[in-house]
Amino acid sequence: MKRILIIEDDENLAGNILEQLNLKGYNSKILKNFNDVKEGFYNFSPHLILLDINLGNYNGFEICILLRKITKIPILFITGRDSERSEIEALNIGGDDYIKKPFSIDVLIAKIRRQLEIQSMENRKIISYGKLELEVDKRILKNIETSEILELPTIEFQLLFYLMANSERTVDRGELMDYLWENRNYVDPNALNVNLSRLRKSLSEVSAEQIIESVRGEGLKLC
């Protein structure tokens, strides 16, 4: 059962989130002592954190910076701040997503589920598709039929990794951009096409240039 730590000073909201998450099968806990976040984190050992920014005398940005020194688990900001500046800062200091209040509990749960899926995928050592094997920690791509090997640049690796991890479906371009750059609103829309072109060129070096298919109006898939 996945554990979710809620760091929120609005007791009614925190309680509602706790109740809904538990109904969905998560093990959730509200952190009440903001003075010792580390102790609360280590005692509960969560898989994901929901973090408010305005916490009375405490600041969610500072807590996020502290947490990023000890963990890489997903941190989702839930906040009443609706400025672009706050959202950019939250993402730049290590937040994985930014959800503005008021929000639908269904949207929150969908975002939680997606972040936990990404975390699960990134914990794999090797991911395979057809004749290709991707060694995750070294970014090494291998064609097991021809024994051709290639080390991929970071963005190309992340792009191929996400497509391989979701090989059973067509992946929406917007979803890919959010995964690669955290928030597509601050990225040139052409960035995905540029990196996709580079990845296809890299794939040709391991005899797999035709593996990525563009599905018009839907996204990308492996074939």
N, C-alpha and C positions, 0 to 999 in steps of 0.2 A: 504494500500500500504506500503510495507516494505521500510524503509529508510536506505540508505547506505552512510556512511561518508568516503570520499576519502582523505587520508593524503599522498600526493605525490608532490614532488617539480618539477617534469618534467611536465610542463604545457601541452605539446602536448599529452603525455601519459594519464595524468589525464583527459584531455578533451575528448579523445577518449573513455576511460573507462566510463566516465559520459554519453556520448551520447549512447553507446551501452547498458548500464544498463537501461537508461530511455526508450529505445526502447523495452526492455524486460519487462517493467511495473514496474520498481523500481523507487523510488524517491531518487535521488542521489544528493550529494552536495560535492564540493571540499573545504576542509579547507585551507584557505590561510594564516591565522595567526598562525604560529607554536608556537608563544610566549605565547598563551593562549588557550591551547588545551581544558582545562576544560570548559571554556566559550563556545567554539565552540561545544563541546559535549552536554552540557546542552541545548543550544539554538536549536539544531537540533534533539536531542534525537534519535539517530540512533538505528537500530536493529542489525547492523553489521558494522565493520570498516575495510577498506583496508589501510594498513600502510606500507610505505616504511621505510627502515632502514637509508639510507644516505639522509639526508634532509638538505644539506648545513651545516649551523652552528648547526643544531639540530640532535639528535640521536633518531632513531625510537625505539631502545630498551628502552631508558629512558622514552619515551612517553608511551610505552606499560606498563611499571611498574607503571607509574602515573595513567593510565586508569584502570588498574586492582584494584586499590584502591577504585574506584568508580563504577565499572560496571563489570558484568560477561558476557556481550554480546560477540559473536564471534569476534576475531581479526585475520585477515588473512594478513600475511606479503607478500608484493610484492616487490621483490628486485633483484638487479643485483649481489648481493653476492651469489656465488655458492659453498662456502666452507661448509663442514659438520659441522665444529665448529659453524659457524653462525646459521645454521639451528637448531642445538641442543640448542643453547642459546635462540633462538627465542621461541622454544617450552617450554623450562624450565621456562621462565619468564611469561608465560601465553598466548602465541600465540596459536591459534587453527589450523593453517595450514601455510605452507611456500611455496610460489610460485616463482620460479626463472624466471627472465626476460631473453630473450623475451618469452612471453607465448601467447598461443591462447586465444582469448577472450571467445571462447566457453568453454574451460577448466576452465577459471576463473569463468564464470557464473555457471558451473556445481558445482564447489566447494562452491560457495556462496549459491546456492540452497540447497546443502547438509547440510551446517552449519546451515542454517535457519530452515531446517526440524528438525535437532537435537534439536535446541533451542526450537522449538515449542513443541516437544515431552516432553522435560524435564520440561516444564511449567505445565504439567498435574498433577492433584492431585492423581487420581486413574486411572490405566490402566487395562483393563480386557481382558481375552481370555478364552472362554469356562467356566469351573468351577473355574478358578483362577482369583483372584483380587490382584493387586500389588499396595500397598499404597506407593507412590513415595517418599514423604518427610521422611518417617520412615523406608523405605526398608522392609516393612512387606508384606509377601506373605500369602494369605488366600485361602483355598479351601472352597468355599461357600456351597458345598454339604455336606462336613464332618465337617466343622467348625474348621479344623486344621489350625494352625497359626505358622508362622516361620519368624524370622528376618534374612535376608540374609546379608552375608558379602558384602563389596562394589563391588568387581569385579563380583561376582556371580549375584548381583542385576543388575549391568549395563548390563551384558550379557543377562539375562532374559528380562530386560526392552527393550533392542534393538530388540530382537526377537519378543516380544509381540507387539511392536510398528510397526513392519514390518511383521506382521503375514500373510499378503496376498501374500507373495513371499518367495522364497529361498534367504537367505542372504549369500553372498560370504564371505569366511573365512577371506580374506584380508581386506574386508570392516569392518568386526567385529573387527579385530585387530587394525585397524586405529581408530575406535571409542573408544575402550577400553584403548589404550595406545598412542594415538595421532599419532605415527609414527612407523609402524611395523618394519622398518629397524633397530631399536635399541632394539628389543625384541626377545627373544628366540622363534623360531617358534613353539616349543612345549608348550609354555605358554598357548595358547588357549585350547589345549587338556587337560591340567592339570586342568584348571578352569572349563572346560565343564564337566569333570568327577566329580569334586566337586559339581557343580550345580546339576547334575543328582542325586547325593547322597542326596543333600538337598531336591530336589523335591520328593524323595521317602518318606520323612517325612510328606508330605502333600498329599500323595497318587497320585502323578502326575509324576512318574519317567519315563513314556513313552512319555511324551509330546514333547520332542525334537527329531527330526529325522535328521540323517546325510544323505545328498543326495550326492552320490558319484560323484566327479568331479564338483560339483556345490556349495555346502555349507551346511547350516543348515536351517531348517524350523520347525515350530510348526505343530503338527498334532493332 
